Amino acid sequence: MNAPTRQPAPGFDRELGQHTPEAIVRWTLATFGDDIILTSSFGAESAVMLHLVSRIIPSIRVVFIDTGYLFPETYRFAEELRRRLELDVRVYAPEWTSARLEALHGPLWQGDEDALARYQQLTKVEPMRRALEELKPKAWLAGLRRVQTNHRAHLAYVQQQGQHTKVCPLLDFTDDDVRSYLKQHDLPYHPLYQQGYRSIGDVHSTRPTLPGEDARDGRSLGKQRECGLHTRI
């Protein structure tokens, strides 16, 4: 069955939200077949979505955007989960090497909103667009949660992002839900989580959060607190 080309009918998202994340993933599989991708940053709590989806769709293609600036721990964590969960990980990197980017543009991540948007475009958005063009999925699963950012608080379980149908089974998962799931299935947080890194991205623009801070306060992502993958594609 081809992916829908318009938003679901009114009330559909509310009805789908009454089901468990597992049921939403099964609905996605039944609706779109196994021609689906899952995006993962292999960040703080990524093991939840990777485990949940791969149990239902073992052949799922996992798209991992490697900006060239990730923490060494992130690369090792990704490899650990790839082996443990037997994931089909597809790595997409920027066309620009880190050395070329810095030589021609300098440290864009230290600049104003325009510079940061340029950085995100080159290192994250372009590789993701290439992944979508090459893999041509009928649906895109993402582990976004409402509590993460203001933008995500207003997302629907199923929506069109550009030409692609995105499904977010974990939208209403709380931090307690995440902890419970990880404990129930003996899954790890990212190794930097215990050091205070609650939202993990590039090494040059991620820091541990302080007591009372939001998890996203540890990231230099611009006013929207988004990396661009879920707002510009």
ZIHUJO-V688550 format. One record per residue. N is the residue number from 0. RES is the residue in three letters. D_LAST is the distance of its C-alpha to the last C-alpha in Angstrom with 2 decimals. Layout:
<<N RES D_LAST> <N RES D_LAST>>
//
This chain:
<<0 MET 23.04> <1 ASN 19.91> <2 ALA 16.90> <3 PRO 17.24> <4 THR 15.62> <5 ARG 16.21> <6 GLN 16.49> <7 PRO 19.49> <8 ALA 22.80> <9 PRO 23.95> <10 GLY 25.46> <11 PHE 23.65> <12 ASP 21.51> <13 ARG 24.71> <14 GLU 26.59> <15 LEU 24.16> <16 GLY 24.26> <17 GLN 27.99> <18 HIS 27.59> <19 THR 27.25> <20 PRO 24.09> <21 GLU 25.92> <22 ALA 26.52> <23 ILE 22.88> <24 VAL 22.05> <25 ARG 25.01> <26 TRP 23.83> <27 THR 20.49> <28 LEU 22.63> <29 ALA 25.03> <30 THR 22.49> <31 PHE 20.26> <32 GLY 22.70> <33 ASP 22.03> <34 ASP 19.17> <35 ILE 16.78> <36 ILE 14.95> <37 LEU 15.13> <38 THR 13.22> <39 SER 15.74> <40 SER 16.36> <41 PHE 20.06> <42 GLY 20.55> <43 ALA 23.33> <44 GLU 23.38> <45 SER 21.18> <46 ALA 24.31> <47 VAL 24.26> <48 MET 21.14> <49 LEU 21.97> <50 HIS 25.54> <51 LEU 24.91> <52 VAL 22.56> <53 SER 24.47> <54 ARG 27.71> <55 ILE 26.52> <56 ILE 24.42> <57 PRO 26.14> <58 SER 24.36> <59 ILE 20.81> <60 ARG 18.66> <61 VAL 17.48> <62 VAL 14.63> <63 PHE 15.67> <64 ILE 13.92> <65 ASP 17.03> <66 THR 16.56> <67 GLY 20.26> <68 TYR 21.22> <69 LEU 21.47> <70 PHE 24.81> <71 PRO 27.37> <72 GLU 27.69> <73 THR 24.07> <74 TYR 24.66> <75 ARG 27.93> <76 PHE 26.55> <77 ALA 23.92> <78 GLU 26.80> <79 GLU 29.03> <80 LEU 26.71> <81 ARG 25.91> <82 ARG 29.66> <83 ARG 30.65> <84 LEU 28.20> <85 GLU 28.28> <86 LEU 24.52> <87 ASP 22.87> <88 VAL 20.63> <89 ARG 18.38> <90 VAL 17.86> <91 TYR 15.26> <92 ALA 16.20> <93 PRO 15.35> <94 GLU 17.16> <95 TRP 19.00> <96 THR 21.66> <97 SER 22.31> <98 ALA 25.54> <99 ARG 24.15> <100 LEU 21.43> <101 GLU 24.17> <102 ALA 26.74> <103 LEU 24.80> <104 HIS 22.86> <105 GLY 24.77> <106 PRO 23.50> <107 LEU 20.38> <108 TRP 19.98> <109 GLN 23.28> <110 GLY 22.39> <111 ASP 21.36> <112 GLU 18.06> <113 ASP 17.17> <114 ALA 18.24> <115 LEU 16.34> <116 ALA 13.04> <117 ARG 14.07> <118 TYR 14.95> <119 GLN 11.74> <120 GLN 9.95> <121 LEU 12.79> <122 THR 13.40> <123 LYS 10.35> <124 VAL 6.95> <125 GLU 8.89> <126 PRO 10.73> <127 MET 8.09> <128 ARG 6.82> <129 ARG 10.61> <130 ALA 11.35> <131 LEU 9.59> <132 GLU 11.39> <133 GLU 14.55> <134 LEU 14.91> <135 LYS 13.85> <136 PRO 14.05> <137 LYS 15.14> <138 ALA 13.85> <139 TRP 11.98> <140 LEU 14.27> <141 ALA 13.53> <142 GLY 16.40> <143 LEU 15.32> <144 ARG 18.44> <145 ARG 19.31> <146 VAL 21.66> <147 GLN 19.23> <148 THR 17.68> <149 ASN 18.10> <150 HIS 14.48> <151 ARG 15.00> <152 ALA 18.43> <153 HIS 17.24> <154 LEU 14.93> <155 ALA 16.38> <156 TYR 17.33> <157 VAL 15.63> <158 GLN 12.88> <159 GLN 10.42> <160 GLN 6.68> <161 GLY 6.14> <162 GLN 8.69> <163 HIS 8.90> <164 THR 11.50> <165 LYS 11.17> <166 VAL 14.63> <167 CYS 15.79> <168 PRO 19.53> <169 LEU 20.44> <170 LEU 19.39> <171 ASP 23.03> <172 PHE 24.21> <173 THR 26.17> <174 ASP 27.13> <175 ASP 30.42> <176 ASP 28.80> <177 VAL 27.05> <178 ARG 30.41> <179 SER 32.24> <180 TYR 30.00> <181 LEU 30.23> <182 LYS 33.97> <183 GLN 34.55> <184 HIS 33.01> <185 ASP 34.20> <186 LEU 30.76> <187 PRO 30.11> <188 TYR 27.98> <189 HIS 26.56> <190 PRO 29.76> <191 LEU 28.88> <192 TYR 28.61> <193 GLN 32.39> <194 GLN 32.38> <195 GLY 30.43> <196 TYR 26.86> <197 ARG 25.15> <198 SER 21.52> <199 ILE 21.13> <200 GLY 18.79> <201 ASP 19.95> <202 VAL 23.72> <203 HIS 23.98> <204 SER 22.14> <205 THR 23.15> <206 ARG 26.53> <207 PRO 28.59> <208 THR 28.69> <209 LEU 32.02> <210 PRO 33.81> <211 GLY 32.48> <212 GLU 29.06> <213 ASP 25.80> <214 ALA 24.09> <215 ARG 21.12> <216 ASP 23.76> <217 GLY 24.02> <218 ARG 20.63> <219 SER 19.92> <220 LEU 16.35> <221 GLY 16.90> <222 LYS 17.70> <223 GLN 14.92> <224 ARG 15.85> <225 GLU 12.30> <226 CYS 11.13> <227 GLY 7.57> <228 LEU 6.24> <229 HIS 6.63> <230 THR 6.09> <231 ARG 3.81> <232 ILE 0.00>>
//
